[in-house]
Amino acid sequence: MSIEGLTPKQIVEKLDAYIIGQDKAKKAVAVALRNRIRRIHLADDIRDEVAPKNILMIGPTGVGKTEIARRLAKLVNAPFIKVEATKYTEVGYVGRDVESMVRDLMAVGFNNVKKEVEDSMREASLPKVEEKLLDLLLPGSGEKKEDEKGEGEKKEIAPLDNSTREKFRQMLREGKLEDREVELTVKRQNTMPSMEIIAGGSMDDLQSGMMEIQNMLSGRNHKKKTLSVREARKILTEEVLDSMIDADKVADKAKERVEQSGIIFIDEIDKIATKNANSSGQVSREGVQRDILPIVEGSKVNTKFGVVDTTHILFIAAGAFSLAAPSDLIPELQGRFPLRVELESLSKADFKRILTEPKNALTKQYSALLATEGVNIVFTEDSIDRMSEIAEELNSRSENIGARRLHTIMEKVLEEISFDADEHEGETVNVDAKYVDEKLTGVVKDQDLSRYIL
C-alpha cells in the first residue's frame, strides 16, 4: 500500500485495527511517516537537509512497542527489520558488528523489490516454463537433429515429434500431467557464497561462506531430483524468473528504497545503557552505543548490493528502561532520538479490548483454531471480564509482561479442550466466568505457583 495518500489520522486508524491504546506512540510514528512524504515533495536543495526524527519508545514489555513498528512497516510496504541491541558487540570483540543491521535491511529491501519484479514478470515467464516442462516430458523433442552426414546442417523436428509435442502441450495446459514424474537438475539451496564475510561478520558466517565456495568449486551445487510436473513447474518458474530479472536494476531500486524509506527498529536499547561508568562489563556496552551512533547519525555502509547511506533511514528504538533511564545512554546517542514517547501500562479495560477488538484478537484466533476440528468456542462477556481482571492482577503482583500475560492465561483456560478437541467434534463449548475460575482460581491464589505457571 502506498503511503502517499494516507494522512496521520488514517495511519493511526489503521494501527488501531491491531493495537489497542498507546495513542501517543501511534501519533508520533504517524507524523514521522507523513514527514517522509512531505520531504519527497521538497525542492532538491532542501530535501537532503531534512533528516528523519528518530523515535525512542519507553515502556514495559508487552505493551505494543514492537507491534507498532512492525505494523507500520507492513502498512507502507517499507523495508523493515527488527534487531536486538544486545546481540551486537563493540568492534574488536567476537560477535556481530552494528553495521550488519544495515546489511540485513538492504537484503530485506532487495528481496522485496525482487518479489515485486517477479510478480510483474510471472505471466511473461509462462511460455518459457511450458517449453522447459515439455523438454523434460519429451527429451530431445524440442531440439533440431544434426545431419547424419556431418555437414553441420540441422533439420527441423520431424512432423511426428512435433505433433506429439503439441499433444503433450495440450494435456499440460488441461492439467492432465500434473502428477507425471520428471527428472530435473536443481541447484542446491544457499549455494551462492556470501560476500558479507568480507564486509564483516562472525566466525560462523566465515565458516559457512567458505563451505559454500568449496561446494561451488567442487561442482556439488547441483543435484538431480525426481519430481512431479506440479513441483517441477514451481522450480522452473523461479529459474526462468531469475534469468529474466536484471539483478543490478533490482539492487539499485532496492538501495534507493532502503535509503529513503527504510525503518530499523532497535529493541532492548536500555540493556546497553550504562548506569555507572565504573561498573563491570560497561566498556562493551558503551562501545556498542558509540558504534551505533555513526549509523544513526548517517554514514555509508558497504553491503554486497552496494554502498548504503543511512542518513535518511528512520530509526525507532525501544526499551523498558526499568533498571536504567534514557539519560544513562551516552549524550550523543540521546540527541539522535529527539522524539521520546512513553507507553502506558495496560489496564483491565485495555486487556478486554485486546481480547475482542483487534483483527488478530486472541479469542478470534483460538475460535478459528478449534473450529478446524469442528469445535465451536463461544467466549461470554463475563469470561472476557474475568480473564482481563486476572491479567491485570497478575501483572501488578508479579512481573509486568503486558499483553503477553493474556497468552499464558488463554492457554491455561483452553488447555483441556485443546487436548481433547477430537472428542468434542460438533459441540459448542461456552467459556464463561465460572469456567475461567475453575481453570485458574487455584493457580492465581497460590502466588508461588502463579509466578511459574502464569
C-alpha positions as a LaTeX table, in Angstrom:
\begin{tabular}{lrrr}
\hline
Residue & $x$ (\AA) & $y$ (\AA) & $z$ (\AA) \\
\hline
Met1 & 0.00 & 0.00 & 0.00 \\
Ser2 & 1.28 & 3.47 & $-0.86$ \\
Ile3 & 1.50 & 5.98 & 1.96 \\
Glu4 & 1.21 & 8.89 & $-0.47$ \\
Gly5 & $-2.49$ & 9.33 & 0.22 \\
Leu6 & $-2.51$ & 8.43 & 3.93 \\
Thr7 & $-2.90$ & 11.26 & 6.44 \\
Pro8 & $-1.56$ & 10.83 & 10.02 \\
Lys9 & $-5.16$ & 10.27 & 11.22 \\
Gln10 & $-5.67$ & 7.47 & 8.69 \\
Ile11 & $-2.35$ & 5.87 & 9.67 \\
Val12 & $-3.44$ & 5.88 & 13.33 \\
Glu13 & $-6.83$ & 4.36 & 12.36 \\
Lys14 & $-5.11$ & 1.52 & 10.53 \\
Leu15 & $-2.81$ & 0.88 & 13.51 \\
Asp16 & $-5.91$ & 0.87 & 15.78 \\
Ala17 & $-7.13$ & $-2.24$ & 13.93 \\
Tyr18 & $-4.29$ & $-4.24$ & 15.56 \\
Ile19 & $-3.01$ & $-2.25$ & 18.55 \\
Ile20 & $-5.12$ & $-1.11$ & 21.50 \\
Gly21 & $-4.32$ & 2.20 & 23.19 \\
Gln22 & $-0.87$ & 3.86 & 23.07 \\
Asp23 & $-2.24$ & 6.86 & 21.17 \\
Lys24 & 0.87 & 9.00 & 21.84 \\
Ala25 & 3.18 & 6.42 & 20.26 \\
Lys26 & 0.86 & 5.98 & 17.27 \\
Lys27 & 0.71 & 9.73 & 16.69 \\
Ala28 & 4.49 & 10.02 & 16.88 \\
Val29 & 5.11 & 7.31 & 14.27 \\
Ala30 & 2.28 & 8.59 & 12.05 \\
Val31 & 3.80 & 12.08 & 11.98 \\
Ala32 & 7.30 & 10.66 & 11.35 \\
Leu33 & 5.90 & 8.68 & 8.43 \\
Arg34 & 3.98 & 11.62 & 6.99 \\
Asn35 & 7.11 & 13.80 & 7.20 \\
Arg36 & 8.85 & 11.36 & 4.87 \\
Ile37 & 6.17 & 12.02 & 2.23 \\
Arg38 & 6.42 & 15.76 & 2.81 \\
Arg39 & 10.19 & 15.54 & 2.36 \\
Ile40 & 9.84 & 13.88 & $-1.07$ \\
His41 & 7.92 & 16.94 & $-2.33$ \\
Leu42 & 10.60 & 19.41 & $-1.20$ \\
Ala43 & 12.98 & 21.16 & $-3.57$ \\
Asp44 & 16.27 & 19.37 & $-4.18$ \\
Asp45 & 18.36 & 21.96 & $-2.35$ \\
Ile46 & 16.49 & 21.50 & 0.94 \\
Arg47 & 15.41 & 17.84 & 0.66 \\
Asp48 & 18.81 & 16.42 & 1.65 \\
Glu49 & 18.93 & 18.72 & 4.67 \\
Val50 & 15.75 & 17.28 & 6.23 \\
Ala51 & 16.69 & 14.27 & 8.36 \\
Pro52 & 14.13 & 11.90 & 9.91 \\
Lys53 & 13.24 & 12.49 & 13.56 \\
Asn54 & 14.13 & 9.20 & 15.21 \\
Ile55 & 11.84 & 7.91 & 17.96 \\
Leu56 & 12.62 & 6.40 & 21.37 \\
Met57 & 9.76 & 4.34 & 22.84 \\
Ile58 & 9.84 & 3.83 & 26.59 \\
Gly59 & 7.54 & 1.34 & 28.29 \\
Pro60 & 7.25 & $-2.12$ & 29.87 \\
Thr61 & 7.38 & $-5.28$ & 27.78 \\
Gly62 & 4.22 & $-6.43$ & 26.02 \\
Val63 & 2.51 & $-3.04$ & 25.63 \\
Gly64 & 2.90 & $-2.75$ & 21.85 \\
Lys65 & 6.30 & $-1.17$ & 21.08 \\
Thr66 & 7.45 & $-3.78$ & 18.57 \\
Glu67 & 3.96 & $-4.30$ & 17.17 \\
Ile68 & 3.57 & $-0.59$ & 16.33 \\
Ala69 & 6.83 & $-0.59$ & 14.35 \\
Arg70 & 6.06 & $-3.89$ & 12.60 \\
Arg71 & 2.52 & $-2.90$ & 11.58 \\
Leu72 & 3.78 & 0.48 & 10.42 \\
Ala73 & 6.32 & $-1.10$ & 8.06 \\
Lys74 & 3.71 & $-3.55$ & 6.73 \\
Leu75 & 1.28 & $-0.68$ & 6.19 \\
Val76 & 3.66 & 1.29 & 3.97 \\
Asn77 & 5.49 & $-1.66$ & 2.37 \\
Ala78 & 8.80 & $-0.19$ & 3.53 \\
Pro79 & 11.98 & $-2.23$ & 4.08 \\
Phe80 & 11.88 & $-3.05$ & 7.80 \\
Ile81 & 13.93 & $-5.09$ & 10.24 \\
Lys82 & 13.76 & $-5.57$ & 14.00 \\
Val83 & 17.09 & $-6.08$ & 15.75 \\
Glu84 & 18.11 & $-6.62$ & 19.36 \\
Ala85 & 20.69 & $-4.14$ & 20.64 \\
Thr86 & 22.12 & $-6.84$ & 22.93 \\
Lys87 & 23.33 & $-9.07$ & 20.09 \\
Tyr88 & 25.90 & $-6.53$ & 18.88 \\
Thr89 & 29.39 & $-6.18$ & 20.29 \\
Glu90 & 31.98 & $-3.45$ & 20.22 \\
Val91 & 34.47 & $-3.53$ & 17.35 \\
Gly92 & 37.37 & $-5.77$ & 18.40 \\
Tyr93 & 35.15 & $-8.28$ & 20.25 \\
Val94 & 33.81 & $-11.51$ & 18.78 \\
Gly95 & 30.20 & $-11.10$ & 17.62 \\
Arg96 & 28.10 & $-9.12$ & 15.18 \\
Asp97 & 29.10 & $-5.57$ & 14.35 \\
Val98 & 26.42 & $-2.88$ & 14.25 \\
Glu99 & 26.83 & $-2.30$ & 10.51 \\
Ser100 & 25.27 & $-5.72$ & 9.92 \\
Met101 & 21.83 & $-4.23$ & 10.74 \\
Val102 & 22.13 & $-2.06$ & 7.61 \\
Arg103 & 23.28 & $-5.06$ & 5.55 \\
Asp104 & 20.29 & $-7.05$ & 6.83 \\
Leu105 & 17.93 & $-4.18$ & 5.94 \\
Met106 & 19.41 & $-3.98$ & 2.44 \\
Ala107 & 18.89 & $-7.74$ & 1.99 \\
Val108 & 15.23 & $-7.32$ & 3.01 \\
Gly109 & 14.84 & $-4.40$ & 0.58 \\
Phe110 & 16.42 & $-6.40$ & $-2.27$ \\
Asn111 & 14.13 & $-9.39$ & $-1.66$ \\
Asn112 & 11.04 & $-7.14$ & $-1.54$ \\
Val113 & 11.85 & $-5.44$ & $-4.85$ \\
Lys114 & 12.83 & $-8.76$ & $-6.44$ \\
Lys115 & 9.47 & $-10.26$ & $-5.46$ \\
Glu116 & 7.62 & $-7.27$ & $-6.96$ \\
Val117 & 9.55 & $-7.59$ & $-10.24$ \\
Glu118 & 8.96 & $-11.36$ & $-10.31$ \\
Asp119 & 5.21 & $-10.86$ & $-9.82$ \\
Ser120 & 5.11 & $-8.41$ & $-12.74$ \\
Met121 & 7.01 & $-10.85$ & $-14.99$ \\
Arg122 & 5.30 & $-14.06$ & $-13.90$ \\
Glu123 & 2.82 & $-14.07$ & $-16.79$ \\
Ala124 & 5.58 & $-13.44$ & $-19.37$ \\
Ser125 & 7.54 & $-16.40$ & $-17.97$ \\
Leu126 & 4.74 & $-18.96$ & $-18.54$ \\
Pro127 & 5.59 & $-19.84$ & $-22.21$ \\
Lys128 & 9.27 & $-20.44$ & $-21.33$ \\
Val129 & 8.32 & $-22.62$ & $-18.36$ \\
Glu130 & 5.94 & $-24.60$ & $-20.56$ \\
Glu131 & 8.70 & $-25.28$ & $-23.11$ \\
Lys132 & 11.07 & $-26.44$ & $-20.36$ \\
Leu133 & 8.43 & $-28.79$ & $-18.97$ \\
Leu134 & 7.83 & $-30.24$ & $-22.44$ \\
Asp135 & 11.59 & $-30.79$ & $-22.83$ \\
Leu136 & 11.53 & $-32.78$ & $-19.59$ \\
Leu137 & 8.46 & $-34.80$ & $-20.60$ \\
Leu138 & 9.75 & $-35.46$ & $-24.15$ \\
Pro139 & 13.57 & $-35.35$ & $-24.05$ \\
Gly140 & 15.01 & $-34.33$ & $-27.41$ \\
Ser141 & 11.69 & $-33.35$ & $-28.98$ \\
Gly142 & 12.47 & $-29.67$ & $-28.87$ \\
Glu143 & 15.97 & $-29.95$ & $-30.35$ \\
Lys144 & 16.97 & $-29.84$ & $-34.00$ \\
Lys145 & 18.68 & $-33.01$ & $-35.25$ \\
Glu146 & 22.11 & $-32.85$ & $-36.92$ \\
Asp147 & 22.55 & $-34.15$ & $-40.44$ \\
Glu148 & 23.86 & $-37.72$ & $-40.36$ \\
Lys149 & 26.50 & $-36.82$ & $-42.99$ \\
Gly150 & 28.11 & $-34.47$ & $-40.51$ \\
Glu151 & 27.84 & $-31.41$ & $-42.77$ \\
Gly152 & 26.85 & $-29.30$ & $-39.78$ \\
Glu153 & 23.40 & $-28.56$ & $-41.18$ \\
Lys154 & 20.37 & $-29.08$ & $-38.98$ \\
Lys155 & 16.98 & $-30.45$ & $-39.88$ \\
Glu156 & 13.72 & $-29.31$ & $-38.37$ \\
Ile157 & 11.85 & $-31.52$ & $-35.92$ \\
Ala158 & 10.10 & $-34.46$ & $-37.52$ \\
Pro159 & 6.34 & $-33.96$ & $-38.01$ \\
Leu160 & 5.59 & $-36.90$ & $-35.70$ \\
Asp161 & 7.71 & $-35.40$ & $-32.91$ \\
Asn162 & 6.09 & $-32.03$ & $-33.43$ \\
Ser163 & 2.55 & $-33.42$ & $-33.26$ \\
Thr164 & 3.41 & $-35.45$ & $-30.14$ \\
Arg165 & 4.86 & $-32.35$ & $-28.50$ \\
Glu166 & 1.70 & $-30.38$ & $-29.31$ \\
Lys167 & $-0.49$ & $-33.17$ & $-27.86$ \\
Phe168 & 1.57 & $-33.06$ & $-24.66$ \\
Arg169 & 1.33 & $-29.28$ & $-24.64$ \\
Gln170 & $-2.46$ & $-29.52$ & $-24.75$ \\
Met171 & $-2.52$ & $-32.14$ & $-21.98$ \\
Leu172 & $-0.19$ & $-29.97$ & $-19.92$ \\
Arg173 & $-2.49$ & $-26.96$ & $-20.27$ \\
Glu174 & $-5.50$ & $-29.08$ & $-19.31$ \\
Gly175 & $-3.71$ & $-30.21$ & $-16.14$ \\
Lys176 & $-3.65$ & $-33.90$ & $-17.09$ \\
Leu177 & 0.10 & $-34.31$ & $-16.50$ \\
Glu178 & 0.41 & $-32.66$ & $-13.09$ \\
Asp179 & 1.27 & $-35.92$ & $-11.32$ \\
Arg180 & 3.62 & $-37.25$ & $-14.04$ \\
Glu181 & 7.18 & $-37.57$ & $-12.70$ \\
Val182 & 10.16 & $-35.94$ & $-14.42$ \\
Glu183 & 13.88 & $-35.77$ & $-13.63$ \\
Leu184 & 15.18 & $-32.26$ & $-13.03$ \\
Thr185 & 18.64 & $-30.92$ & $-12.21$ \\
Val186 & 18.18 & $-28.39$ & $-9.43$ \\
Lys187 & 20.56 & $-26.01$ & $-7.69$ \\
Arg188 & 21.19 & $-26.73$ & $-4.04$ \\
Gln189 & 19.82 & $-24.18$ & $-1.60$ \\
Asn190 & 22.18 & $-21.43$ & $-0.42$ \\
Thr191 & 24.97 & $-22.35$ & $-2.83$ \\
Met192 & 25.97 & $-18.79$ & $-3.64$ \\
Pro193 & 28.85 & $-17.73$ & $-1.40$ \\
Ser194 & 28.02 & $-14.78$ & 0.80 \\
Met195 & 30.33 & $-11.86$ & 0.16 \\
Glu196 & 29.29 & $-10.48$ & 3.54 \\
Ile197 & 32.15 & $-12.46$ & 5.09 \\
Ile198 & 34.45 & $-9.85$ & 3.55 \\
Ala199 & 32.36 & $-6.88$ & 4.72 \\
Gly200 & 32.40 & $-8.13$ & 8.31 \\
Gly201 & 30.65 & $-10.95$ & 10.10 \\
Ser202 & 31.03 & $-13.63$ & 12.72 \\
Met203 & 33.19 & $-16.76$ & 12.59 \\
Asp204 & 30.04 & $-18.78$ & 11.76 \\
Asp205 & 29.46 & $-16.55$ & 8.69 \\
Leu206 & 33.07 & $-17.12$ & 7.63 \\
Gln207 & 32.88 & $-20.91$ & 8.01 \\
Ser208 & 29.55 & $-21.25$ & 6.16 \\
Gly209 & 30.81 & $-18.91$ & 3.43 \\
Met210 & 33.96 & $-20.98$ & 2.89 \\
Met211 & 31.88 & $-24.18$ & 2.76 \\
Glu212 & 29.59 & $-22.62$ & 0.12 \\
Ile213 & 32.61 & $-21.63$ & $-2.00$ \\
Gln214 & 34.04 & $-25.15$ & $-1.66$ \\
Asn215 & 30.75 & $-26.74$ & $-2.77$ \\
Met216 & 30.53 & $-24.40$ & $-5.75$ \\
Leu217 & 34.10 & $-25.10$ & $-6.90$ \\
Ser218 & 33.72 & $-28.87$ & $-6.49$ \\
Gly219 & 30.52 & $-28.91$ & $-8.58$ \\
Arg220 & 28.39 & $-30.12$ & $-5.69$ \\
Asn221 & 25.97 & $-27.24$ & $-6.02$ \\
His222 & 23.64 & $-29.12$ & $-8.40$ \\
Lys223 & 21.79 & $-32.39$ & $-7.95$ \\
Lys224 & 19.21 & $-34.43$ & $-9.83$ \\
Lys225 & 15.75 & $-34.88$ & $-8.35$ \\
Thr226 & 12.66 & $-36.77$ & $-9.45$ \\
Leu227 & 9.65 & $-34.51$ & $-9.11$ \\
Ser228 & 6.07 & $-34.29$ & $-10.23$ \\
Val229 & 5.28 & $-31.81$ & $-13.02$ \\
Arg230 & 3.46 & $-29.69$ & $-10.44$ \\
Glu231 & 6.61 & $-29.38$ & $-8.28$ \\
Ala232 & 8.94 & $-29.00$ & $-11.27$ \\
Arg233 & 6.85 & $-26.08$ & $-12.56$ \\
Lys234 & 7.50 & $-24.11$ & $-9.35$ \\
Ile235 & 11.26 & $-24.66$ & $-9.54$ \\
Leu236 & 11.42 & $-23.90$ & $-13.27$ \\
Thr237 & 9.35 & $-20.75$ & $-12.80$ \\
Glu238 & 11.84 & $-19.46$ & $-10.23$ \\
Glu239 & 14.76 & $-20.31$ & $-12.53$ \\
Val240 & 13.17 & $-18.58$ & $-15.53$ \\
Leu241 & 12.27 & $-15.51$ & $-13.48$ \\
Asp242 & 15.85 & $-15.35$ & $-12.16$ \\
Ser243 & 17.17 & $-15.37$ & $-15.73$ \\
Met244 & 14.71 & $-12.62$ & $-16.78$ \\
Ile245 & 15.48 & $-10.25$ & $-13.91$ \\
Asp246 & 18.25 & $-7.68$ & $-14.08$ \\
Ala247 & 19.80 & $-8.04$ & $-10.60$ \\
Asp248 & 21.67 & $-4.74$ & $-10.91$ \\
Lys249 & 18.47 & $-2.79$ & $-11.58$ \\
Val250 & 16.75 & $-4.55$ & $-8.67$ \\
Ala251 & 19.69 & $-3.70$ & $-6.38$ \\
Asp252 & 19.64 & $-0.03$ & $-7.46$ \\
Lys253 & 15.90 & 0.27 & $-6.85$ \\
Ala254 & 16.18 & $-1.53$ & $-3.50$ \\
Lys255 & 19.08 & 0.70 & $-2.44$ \\
Glu256 & 17.03 & 3.83 & $-3.19$ \\
Arg257 & 14.04 & 2.45 & $-1.29$ \\
Val258 & 16.14 & 1.47 & 1.72 \\
Glu259 & 17.87 & 4.85 & 1.85 \\
Gln260 & 14.65 & 6.86 & 1.50 \\
Ser261 & 12.05 & 4.78 & 3.35 \\
Gly262 & 13.88 & 2.07 & 5.34 \\
Ile263 & 12.96 & 1.54 & 9.01 \\
Ile264 & 15.24 & $-0.09$ & 11.59 \\
Phe265 & 13.65 & $-0.99$ & 14.93 \\
Ile266 & 16.28 & $-1.40$ & 17.67 \\
Asp267 & 14.75 & $-3.27$ & 20.61 \\
Glu268 & 16.19 & $-3.66$ & 24.12 \\
Ile269 & 18.27 & $-0.49$ & 23.77 \\
Asp270 & 18.04 & 0.00 & 27.55 \\
Lys271 & 20.18 & $-3.14$ & 28.00 \\
Ile272 & 23.22 & $-1.35$ & 26.56 \\
Ala273 & 22.71 & 1.75 & 28.73 \\
Thr274 & 25.44 & 2.29 & 31.35 \\
Lys275 & 24.17 & 3.40 & 34.73 \\
Asn276 & 27.55 & 3.62 & 36.44 \\
Ala277 & 30.76 & 4.17 & 34.49 \\
Asn278 & 32.80 & 2.11 & 36.99 \\
Ser279 & 30.61 & $-0.98$ & 36.84 \\
Ser280 & 31.99 & $-4.16$ & 35.22 \\
Gly281 & 31.02 & $-5.06$ & 31.66 \\
Gln282 & 30.24 & $-1.44$ & 30.81 \\
Val283 & 33.11 & $-0.93$ & 28.35 \\
Ser284 & 31.49 & $-3.19$ & 25.78 \\
Arg285 & 28.05 & $-1.60$ & 26.34 \\
Glu286 & 29.36 & 1.91 & 25.84 \\
Gly287 & 31.34 & 0.67 & 22.85 \\
Val288 & 28.17 & $-0.65$ & 21.22 \\
Gln289 & 26.49 & 2.73 & 21.77 \\
Arg290 & 29.45 & 4.51 & 20.19 \\
Asp291 & 29.35 & 2.10 & 17.23 \\
Ile292 & 25.59 & 2.60 & 16.77 \\
Leu293 & 25.98 & 6.39 & 16.86 \\
Pro294 & 27.50 & 6.92 & 13.37 \\
Ile295 & 24.92 & 4.54 & 11.82 \\
Val296 & 22.05 & 6.58 & 13.33 \\
Glu297 & 23.72 & 9.91 & 12.54 \\
Gly298 & 24.28 & 8.95 & 8.93 \\
Ser299 & 27.15 & 7.02 & 7.43 \\
Lys300 & 27.95 & 4.90 & 4.40 \\
Val301 & 27.92 & 1.14 & 4.91 \\
Asn302 & 29.35 & $-1.43$ & 2.49 \\
Thr303 & 26.89 & $-4.18$ & 1.55 \\
Lys304 & 27.00 & $-6.84$ & $-1.16$ \\
Phe305 & 24.43 & $-4.76$ & $-3.08$ \\
Gly306 & 26.47 & $-1.55$ & $-2.95$ \\
Val307 & 27.19 & 1.29 & $-0.52$ \\
Val308 & 24.13 & 2.34 & 1.53 \\
Asp309 & 23.79 & 5.81 & 3.04 \\
Thr310 & 21.94 & 5.64 & 6.40 \\
Thr311 & 21.27 & 9.41 & 6.69 \\
His312 & 17.54 & 9.17 & 5.89 \\
Ile313 & 16.76 & 5.75 & 7.38 \\
Leu314 & 14.22 & 6.04 & 10.21 \\
Phe315 & 15.42 & 4.50 & 13.49 \\
Ile316 & 12.91 & 3.56 & 16.17 \\
Ala317 & 14.48 & 2.42 & 19.44 \\
Ala318 & 12.59 & 0.83 & 22.31 \\
Gly319 & 13.27 & $-0.37$ & 25.81 \\
Ala320 & 11.58 & $-0.96$ & 29.15 \\
Phe321 & 14.15 & 1.19 & 30.98 \\
Ser322 & 13.24 & $-0.49$ & 34.27 \\
Leu323 & 16.83 & $-0.69$ & 35.53 \\
Ala324 & 18.31 & 2.19 & 33.54 \\
Ala325 & 16.96 & 5.54 & 32.33 \\
Pro326 & 17.20 & 7.12 & 28.86 \\
Ser327 & 19.64 & 9.59 & 30.42 \\
Asp328 & 22.03 & 6.66 & 31.02 \\
Leu329 & 22.64 & 6.41 & 27.27 \\
Ile330 & 25.62 & 8.40 & 26.02 \\
Pro331 & 24.57 & 12.04 & 25.36 \\
Glu332 & 25.35 & 11.87 & 21.63 \\
Leu333 & 23.01 & 8.88 & 21.17 \\
Gln334 & 20.27 & 10.55 & 23.24 \\
Gly335 & 20.47 & 13.53 & 20.89 \\
Arg336 & 19.87 & 11.32 & 17.86 \\
Phe337 & 16.47 & 10.23 & 19.26 \\
Pro338 & 14.72 & 13.60 & 19.73 \\
Leu339 & 11.18 & 12.15 & 19.91 \\
Arg340 & 10.51 & 10.30 & 23.12 \\
Val341 & 7.23 & 8.52 & 23.71 \\
Glu342 & 6.23 & 6.83 & 26.94 \\
Leu343 & 3.91 & 3.88 & 26.52 \\
Glu344 & 1.42 & 3.23 & 29.30 \\
Ser345 & 0.93 & 0.02 & 31.24 \\
Leu346 & $-2.18$ & $-1.89$ & 30.24 \\
Ser347 & $-5.32$ & $-1.81$ & 32.41 \\
Lys348 & $-8.24$ & $-4.23$ & 32.70 \\
Ala349 & $-10.19$ & $-2.19$ & 30.12 \\
Asp350 & $-7.24$ & $-2.44$ & 27.69 \\
Phe351 & $-6.98$ & $-6.20$ & 28.17 \\
Lys352 & $-10.71$ & $-6.54$ & 27.49 \\
Arg353 & $-10.37$ & $-4.63$ & 24.24 \\
Ile354 & $-7.26$ & $-6.62$ & 23.27 \\
Leu355 & $-9.18$ & $-9.86$ & 23.70 \\
Thr356 & $-12.05$ & $-8.80$ & 21.42 \\
Glu357 & $-11.40$ & $-5.81$ & 19.15 \\
Pro358 & $-8.25$ & $-6.31$ & 17.01 \\
Lys359 & $-8.44$ & $-8.30$ & 13.77 \\
Asn360 & $-5.99$ & $-10.77$ & 15.28 \\
Ala361 & $-7.63$ & $-10.87$ & 18.75 \\
Leu362 & $-6.73$ & $-13.94$ & 20.80 \\
Thr363 & $-10.37$ & $-15.04$ & 21.18 \\
Lys364 & $-10.76$ & $-14.99$ & 17.38 \\
Gln365 & $-7.51$ & $-16.92$ & 16.93 \\
Tyr366 & $-8.47$ & $-19.72$ & 19.34 \\
Ser367 & $-12.03$ & $-19.92$ & 17.97 \\
Ala368 & $-10.63$ & $-20.33$ & 14.44 \\
Leu369 & $-8.05$ & $-22.93$ & 15.54 \\
Leu370 & $-10.60$ & $-25.15$ & 17.30 \\
Ala371 & $-13.16$ & $-24.67$ & 14.52 \\
Thr372 & $-10.80$ & $-26.66$ & 12.26 \\
Glu373 & $-11.68$ & $-29.70$ & 14.40 \\
Gly374 & $-15.40$ & $-28.94$ & 14.47 \\
Val375 & $-15.42$ & $-27.43$ & 17.98 \\
Asn376 & $-17.32$ & $-24.15$ & 18.35 \\
Ile377 & $-15.89$ & $-21.99$ & 21.17 \\
Val378 & $-18.02$ & $-19.14$ & 22.49 \\
Phe379 & $-16.48$ & $-16.63$ & 24.91 \\
Thr380 & $-19.11$ & $-14.91$ & 27.06 \\
Glu381 & $-18.83$ & $-11.28$ & 28.19 \\
Asp382 & $-18.17$ & $-12.25$ & 31.82 \\
Ser383 & $-15.35$ & $-14.62$ & 30.80 \\
Ile384 & $-13.61$ & $-11.78$ & 28.95 \\
Asp385 & $-14.04$ & $-9.59$ & 32.07 \\
Arg386 & $-12.65$ & $-12.28$ & 34.35 \\
Met387 & $-9.57$ & $-13.02$ & 32.20 \\
Ser388 & $-8.85$ & $-9.28$ & 31.89 \\
Glu389 & $-9.15$ & $-8.86$ & 35.65 \\
Ile390 & $-6.77$ & $-11.79$ & 36.30 \\
Ala391 & $-4.25$ & $-10.43$ & 33.77 \\
Glu392 & $-4.22$ & $-7.02$ & 35.46 \\
Glu393 & $-3.91$ & $-8.59$ & 38.92 \\
Leu394 & $-1.00$ & $-10.86$ & 37.92 \\
Asn395 & 0.85 & $-8.04$ & 36.16 \\
Ser396 & 0.57 & $-5.81$ & 39.21 \\
Arg397 & 1.54 & $-8.58$ & 41.65 \\
Ser398 & 4.49 & $-10.09$ & 39.76 \\
Glu399 & 6.41 & $-9.03$ & 36.66 \\
Asn400 & 4.50 & $-6.73$ & 34.30 \\
Ile401 & 4.69 & $-8.52$ & 30.95 \\
Gly402 & 1.81 & $-6.59$ & 29.40 \\
Ala403 & $-0.47$ & $-8.26$ & 26.86 \\
Arg404 & 1.74 & $-11.36$ & 26.79 \\
Arg405 & 0.09 & $-12.33$ & 30.08 \\
Leu406 & $-3.10$ & $-12.99$ & 28.10 \\
His407 & $-1.34$ & $-15.70$ & 26.08 \\
Thr408 & $-0.48$ & $-17.68$ & 29.22 \\
Ile409 & $-3.99$ & $-17.22$ & 30.65 \\
Met410 & $-5.75$ & $-18.27$ & 27.42 \\
Glu411 & $-3.51$ & $-21.33$ & 27.07 \\
Lys412 & $-4.25$ & $-22.40$ & 30.63 \\
Val413 & $-8.02$ & $-21.82$ & 30.25 \\
Leu414 & $-8.25$ & $-23.77$ & 26.98 \\
Glu415 & $-5.64$ & $-26.42$ & 27.78 \\
Glu416 & $-8.09$ & $-29.30$ & 28.32 \\
Ile417 & $-10.43$ & $-28.51$ & 25.44 \\
Ser418 & $-7.45$ & $-28.16$ & 23.09 \\
Phe419 & $-6.11$ & $-31.52$ & 24.23 \\
Asp420 & $-9.47$ & $-33.33$ & 23.87 \\
Ala421 & $-10.76$ & $-31.41$ & 20.83 \\
Asp422 & $-11.16$ & $-34.58$ & 18.74 \\
Glu423 & $-13.67$ & $-35.94$ & 21.30 \\
His424 & $-15.85$ & $-32.81$ & 21.12 \\
Glu425 & $-16.38$ & $-32.57$ & 17.37 \\
Gly426 & $-19.66$ & $-30.86$ & 16.55 \\
Glu427 & $-20.08$ & $-29.48$ & 20.09 \\
Thr428 & $-20.36$ & $-25.86$ & 21.24 \\
Val429 & $-18.30$ & $-25.03$ & 24.31 \\
Asn430 & $-19.31$ & $-21.94$ & 26.28 \\
Val431 & $-16.40$ & $-20.35$ & 28.12 \\
Asp432 & $-17.87$ & $-18.22$ & 30.92 \\
Ala433 & $-16.50$ & $-16.70$ & 34.14 \\
Lys434 & $-17.22$ & $-19.89$ & 36.08 \\
Tyr435 & $-15.24$ & $-21.94$ & 33.52 \\
Val436 & $-12.31$ & $-19.49$ & 33.76 \\
Asp437 & $-12.35$ & $-19.64$ & 37.58 \\
Glu438 & $-12.35$ & $-23.44$ & 37.53 \\
Lys439 & $-9.20$ & $-23.46$ & 35.42 \\
Leu440 & $-7.36$ & $-20.56$ & 37.05 \\
Thr441 & $-8.51$ & $-19.73$ & 40.59 \\
Gly442 & $-6.28$ & $-22.27$ & 42.34 \\
Val443 & $-3.23$ & $-21.14$ & 40.41 \\
Val444 & $-3.95$ & $-17.41$ & 40.81 \\
Lys445 & $-4.45$ & $-17.65$ & 44.59 \\
Asp446 & $-1.19$ & $-19.52$ & 45.08 \\
Gln447 & 1.31 & $-16.72$ & 44.44 \\
Asp448 & 4.31 & $-19.01$ & 44.20 \\
Leu449 & 2.55 & $-21.27$ & 41.71 \\
Ser450 & 1.22 & $-18.38$ & 39.60 \\
Arg451 & 4.71 & $-16.95$ & 39.33 \\
Tyr452 & 5.81 & $-20.08$ & 37.47 \\
Ile453 & 2.65 & $-21.06$ & 35.61 \\
Leu454 & 1.05 & $-17.71$ & 34.73 \\
\hline
\end{tabular}
